[in-house]
Amino acid sequence: MSDADSNTNSNSDADSDSGSGHCSTPDSDGEVADEIAIVSFERKLDTAEEIKRDLADDYDRIDVLTYHGDVFADHWGEYDCFVGLMASGIAMRKTAGLLDDKWEDPAVVVVDEELTWAIPLTGGHHGANQVAHDLSKLGAVPAMTTASEAAGKQGVESKAKALDSHVVNGDSTVATNLAVLNDELGPVARLDGPKAVLVGDDVTVLKRNGDDGVVLGTGSVSGAKKAQFLTAWERALDDADRDFDDVEFVATGTRKADEPGMLDAAEEIGVGVVYFEKETLTEFEGPTPSRSKELIGWPGIAEASAIAGGRDHELVVEKRRYDDAVTVAVGR
């Protein structure tokens, strides 16, 4: 098993069996909304269209619906998230009778007409927090009330998103998110198969999405800029005949945690950042010699992270250095 940390513009922990390091069914990927509807009174349709324009690049589909008494009921299940441009009481009264299961229901967010507050009402971990955060681009303050986010911690569903995976057994997240709050969960453990695993009700199982993604193993000098990371990643992906859509997550070492440029660049391309411990990276050390091994005892972070994070622990593109600031390797 191997441990790692994950984040969506955050850090995510993940473990692998070889060392340390939307929401439509209980088999849910958590905190992902791709199709949203903005519900607005006619007098505020211009504001709704402004929201649509500003968020257009972040979603597969955004529709603007004119409010009437049955608008939520008429479109329930058609979207991953509703954004009510209205008072919270209106949205609450009109959606309360439609709610059935948090893993199946669409998320609901309200934003006031002056775009001051964005408040997730339901489905915080299933799209609402994500949409509220995105609304901050327009100046709205996201008012998260889910316990882990309110405490400044990364819930299990958020970890799943950062690792490009989904939660298989949704009911388990009650126990594991409580463990997050109490700082008892630890890193996500990765188990490489073929294997069978028997778990209890307090173990959340994450399953990776897709089967052909790549991991960007990344090292850098301190203070490297967002643009330098993006350029380095793009060039490395070109060498692998891939693009940003193929990236599962960015992987690095724990000693590079909280590198602002890396986090901002990862957010730009919509992926999480996974931090591997030194022990895990040592186990997956790459073929290219690195001075960091001699100087501080760490293997080269780019190659080791790419190999440790890849589903097949395979190096696709060896370490490349860009602008004397960022090193990148591609793994799968």
C-alpha positions in Angstrom: 0.0 0.0 0.0 1.2 3.5 -0.5 0.1 6.8 1.0 -0.6 10.1 -0.6 -2.4 13.4 0.1 -4.9 15.0 -2.3 -6.5 18.3 -2.9 -8.5 20.3 -5.5 -6.4 23.4 -5.3 -5.6 21.6 -2.2 -3.4 18.6 -1.3 -4.5 15.0 -1.4 -3.1 12.0 0.4 -2.9 8.7 -1.5 -1.4 5.3 -0.6 -0.4 2.5 -2.9 0.0 -1.2 -2.3 3.6 -0.7 -3.0 4.8 1.7 -0.5 3.5 4.9 1.2 2.1 8.1 -0.3 -22.5 13.5 -10.6 -23.8 12.4 -8.0 -26.4 10.1 -9.6 -26.0 6.9 -7.6 -24.2 5.8 -4.5 -21.4 5.1 -6.9 -20.6 8.8 -6.9 -17.5 10.8 -7.6 -18.5 13.5 -5.2 -18.3 17.2 -5.5 -18.6 17.3 -9.2 -21.2 19.2 -11.2 -20.9 19.4 -14.9 -24.4 20.6 -15.9 -26.1 23.4 -14.0 -29.2 25.5 -14.3 -29.5 29.0 -13.1 -33.0 29.8 -11.9 -33.9 33.4 -11.9 -36.9 35.8 -11.7 -37.4 37.6 -15.0 -36.2 40.9 -13.6 -32.7 39.4 -12.9 -32.2 37.5 -16.1 -29.4 39.8 -17.1 -27.6 38.8 -14.0 -28.2 35.2 -14.7 -26.7 35.5 -18.1 -23.7 37.3 -16.6 -23.2 34.2 -14.3 -23.5 31.9 -17.3 -20.9 33.8 -19.3 -18.4 33.9 -16.4 -18.7 30.2 -15.6 -19.0 28.9 -19.2 -15.5 27.5 -19.3 -16.0 25.5 -16.1 -19.1 23.5 -17.1 -20.3 21.3 -19.9 -23.7 22.9 -19.9 -25.3 26.0 -18.2 -28.9 26.8 -18.8 -30.9 29.8 -17.6 -34.4 29.0 -16.5 -37.1 31.6 -15.7 -38.6 31.1 -12.3 -42.1 29.8 -11.9 -43.7 27.8 -9.1 -42.9 24.4 -10.6 -39.5 25.1 -12.2 -37.5 23.0 -9.9 -40.0 20.1 -10.0 -40.2 20.3 -13.8 -36.4 20.0 -14.2 -35.5 17.9 -11.2 -32.9 15.2 -12.2 -32.0 17.1 -15.4 -29.1 19.0 -13.9 -26.3 18.2 -11.4 -26.9 21.5 -9.6 -29.4 24.3 -9.5 -28.3 27.9 -8.8 -31.2 29.9 -7.4 -30.8 33.6 -8.0 -33.2 34.3 -5.2 -33.8 34.3 -1.5 -32.8 31.0 0.2 -36.4 30.6 1.6 -37.9 30.4 -1.8 -35.5 27.7 -3.0 -35.8 25.8 0.2 -39.6 25.7 0.1 -39.7 24.7 -3.6 -37.1 22.0 -3.3 -37.8 20.5 0.1 -40.5 18.1 -1.1 -38.3 16.9 -4.0 -35.4 15.7 -1.9 -35.0 12.0 -1.6 -31.4 10.8 -1.4 -28.2 13.0 -1.1 -26.4 10.7 -3.5 -29.1 11.0 -6.1 -30.6 14.5 -5.7 -29.1 17.5 -7.6 -27.3 20.0 -5.5 -28.9 23.4 -4.8 -27.0 26.7 -4.3 -28.6 30.1 -3.8 -27.0 33.4 -4.6 -28.5 36.8 -3.7 -29.4 39.2 -6.4 -26.4 41.4 -5.7 -24.0 38.5 -6.0 -22.8 39.0 -2.4 -23.2 35.5 -1.0 -23.2 32.0 -2.5 -24.8 29.5 -0.1 -24.9 25.7 -0.7 -28.3 24.5 0.6 -28.1 20.8 -0.2 -25.5 18.5 -1.8 -22.5 20.4 -0.5 -20.1 17.5 -1.2 -22.0 16.7 -4.4 -21.5 19.9 -6.5 -22.9 22.7 -4.3 -19.6 23.6 -2.7 -17.9 23.5 -6.0 -20.4 25.8 -7.6 -20.4 28.2 -4.7 -16.6 28.4 -4.9 -16.8 29.1 -8.6 -19.3 31.9 -8.0 -16.6 33.6 -6.0 -15.2 34.7 -9.4 -18.1 37.1 -9.6 -17.4 38.4 -6.1 -19.9 36.2 -4.1 -18.6 34.9 -0.8 -19.0 31.1 -0.6 -20.7 30.2 2.7 -19.8 26.6 3.2 -21.5 24.9 6.1 -20.4 21.2 5.5 -18.4 20.3 8.6 -15.1 19.5 7.0 -15.0 22.6 4.8 -16.2 24.8 7.6 -13.2 23.5 9.6 -10.9 24.1 6.7 -10.3 20.4 6.0 -10.7 18.2 3.0 -13.7 15.9 3.1 -13.6 12.4 1.6 -15.6 13.4 -1.4 -13.2 16.2 -2.1 -10.3 13.8 -1.8 -12.0 11.6 -4.4 -12.3 14.5 -6.8 -8.7 15.4 -6.3 -7.6 11.9 -7.1 -9.9 11.7 -10.2 -11.9 8.9 -8.5 -15.3 8.3 -7.1 -16.9 7.0 -3.9 -18.2 3.5 -4.2 -20.0 3.1 -0.9 -21.5 6.5 -0.1 -23.0 5.7 3.3 -19.4 5.2 4.7 -18.6 8.8 4.4 -20.4 9.7 7.6 -17.8 7.9 9.6 -14.8 8.8 7.5 -15.7 12.5 7.3 -16.0 12.5 11.1 -12.5 11.0 11.2 -11.4 13.9 8.9 -12.7 16.4 11.4 -10.9 14.6 14.3 -7.7 14.3 12.3 -7.9 10.6 12.5 -8.3 9.5 8.9 -4.7 9.6 7.6 -3.8 9.4 3.9 -5.8 7.6 1.3 -4.5 4.0 1.0 -4.0 2.7 -2.5 -4.4 -1.0 -3.1 -3.1 -2.4 -6.4 -4.8 -5.6 -7.7 -5.9 -8.0 -8.6 -7.1 -8.4 -5.0 -10.3 -8.7 -3.1 -10.9 -6.4 -0.2 -13.4 -6.8 2.7 -14.3 -3.5 4.4 -16.6 -2.4 7.2 -19.1 0.5 7.2 -16.5 3.0 8.3 -14.1 2.4 5.4 -14.7 4.5 2.2 -13.7 2.9 -1.0 -12.6 5.1 -3.9 -12.4 3.8 -7.4 -10.4 5.6 -10.1 -12.3 7.1 -13.0 -11.3 5.9 -16.5 -8.4 3.7 -17.4 -6.1 5.7 -19.6 -5.2 8.8 -17.7 -1.7 10.1 -16.9 -0.1 11.7 -13.9 2.2 14.7 -13.9 5.1 14.1 -11.6 6.3 17.6 -10.7 9.2 19.2 -8.8 10.2 22.9 -8.7 12.3 25.6 -7.2 10.6 27.5 -4.4 8.3 30.2 -5.7 8.0 29.0 -9.3 5.1 30.8 -11.0 1.8 29.4 -12.2 2.7 30.1 -15.8 5.9 28.2 -15.5 4.1 25.1 -14.2 1.5 25.3 -17.0 4.1 25.7 -19.7 6.2 22.8 -18.3 3.2 20.5 -18.1 2.0 21.4 -21.6 5.4 20.6 -23.1 5.7 17.3 -21.2 2.3 16.3 -22.3 3.2 17.1 -25.9 6.1 14.7 -25.6 3.7 12.0 -24.4 1.2 12.9 -27.2 -1.3 13.8 -24.5 -3.1 17.0 -23.4 -4.6 18.4 -20.2 -7.8 16.4 -20.6 -5.8 13.2 -20.1 -4.4 14.3 -16.7 -5.7 12.5 -13.6 -3.8 14.6 -11.1 -0.5 16.3 -10.3 1.9 14.4 -8.0 4.8 15.7 -6.0 6.6 15.3 -2.7 5.4 16.4 0.7 8.3 18.8 0.9 6.7 20.7 -2.0 3.3 21.1 -0.1 1.7 24.5 -0.3 3.7 25.7 -3.4 1.2 28.4 -4.5 2.2 28.4 -8.2 1.6 24.6 -8.4 -1.7 24.8 -6.7 -2.9 27.6 -8.9 -1.8 25.9 -12.0 -3.5 22.6 -11.0 -6.7 24.6 -10.3 -6.4 26.2 -13.7 -6.5 22.8 -15.5 -9.1 21.3 -13.0 -7.1 18.6 -11.3 -5.9 17.9 -7.7 -2.4 17.8 -6.3 -1.2 14.6 -4.5 1.7 14.7 -2.1 3.8 11.6 -1.6 6.0 10.9 1.4 9.7 10.5 1.1 9.5 6.7 1.8 7.0 6.2 -1.1 9.1 8.2 -3.5 12.2 6.3 -2.5 10.4 3.0 -3.4 9.5 4.4 -6.8 12.7 6.2 -7.6 13.1 7.0 -11.3 16.0 6.2 -13.7 17.4 9.7 -14.0 20.0 10.6 -11.4 19.1 13.5 -9.2 21.3 15.8 -7.0 18.6 16.0 -4.4 19.4 12.4 -3.5 22.9 13.4 -2.6 22.1 16.7 -1.0 19.0 16.0 1.1 18.3 12.3 0.7 15.2 12.7 -1.4 15.0 10.9 -4.8 14.1 13.0 -7.9 10.6 14.1 -7.1 9.3 14.4 -10.7 10.0 10.8 -11.9 9.3 9.1 -8.5 6.0 11.0 -8.2 4.9 10.1 -11.7 5.7 6.4 -11.2 4.1 6.3 -7.7 1.0 8.0 -8.9 0.4 6.1 -12.1 -2.0 3.3 -12.1 0.5 1.0 -13.7 3.6 2.6 -12.0 5.0 3.2 -15.4 7.1 6.1 -16.6 5.9 7.5 -19.9 8.1 10.6 -20.2 11.4 10.9 -18.3 12.1 14.1 -16.3 12.3 17.3 -18.3 13.4 20.6 -16.8 11.8 23.8 -18.0 12.9 27.4 -17.5 15.3 26.3 -14.7 12.3 26.3 -12.4 10.0 23.2 -13.0 10.8 19.6 -13.6 8.1 17.3 -15.0 7.8 13.6 -15.7 4.7 11.8 -17.0 3.5 8.5 -15.6 0.6 6.1 -15.9 
